Structure formats: C-alpha cells, structure tokens
Amino acid sequence: MDANTALIPEAVARLDGALLAMPTTPITAPAIAPLEADDDLFHKTNLLTLRNVSPANVLEMCGVALPNGRDGNGMPTSFLISAPWGEDERLLSSALAIEKIVCEPFDPSV
C-alpha cells in the first residue's frame, strides 16, 4: 500500500497534464465455450483482458473507454482514455471531444 501511495503522485507528475491513451484490452472478446471448458485458459484470458486497465486502476485513475471500430472478425474495439484521480470532469469533457473526432457511431445491431 505504501509503494502504491508513492506511485500515484509520480504517475501524475509524469503525465504532466496529459491524458493516458491505450487500447482498452489487448484482445477482442473471445469465444465463451473454450473458456467455460478450461479453467486455466479462462484465468489466462482473464488476466490478459485486464492487463491494460489494471495499472490505471492501481494508480486510482479514472477512465473512459471509447469505441473506435471493429477487428478483422467484426468484433468491437475501443481505446481507453485515463486521467488522474479527481479529474473526472476534464476527462469526460475530453472524451466527448475525442469521440466526435475519432469514434465511429455505435450500432448495437451489428
């Protein structure tokens, strides 16, 4: 906990007012049946899925995932914009501006 507490101000200083942007997950949604059939595969896939969002969570950052397209199989993709704790309003207003420029409209029927 002490190490984590020390990392938070360091991360804020390194960002220096910038937002952090990255893919929300390194993979798109996998098929469910193989995960239900294999506990080891489930745990490995779960850890991989959480890989990108975990550091921001540990650093108590707020985040918004914005849809940005589809992969080669038609699965939806997104990217995560994060800001330090307490900067929710700046993050949300930035996400709204970014959304207008780079995000494709969400179509739930696809």
Secondary structure, DSSP 8 states (H G I E B T S, - for coil): -HHHHHHHHHHHHHHTT--EEEES-SS----HHHHHH-HHHHHHHHHHHHTTTHHHHHTT-EEEEEEEEE-TTS-EEEEEEEE-TT-HHHHHHHHHHHHHHH-----TT-
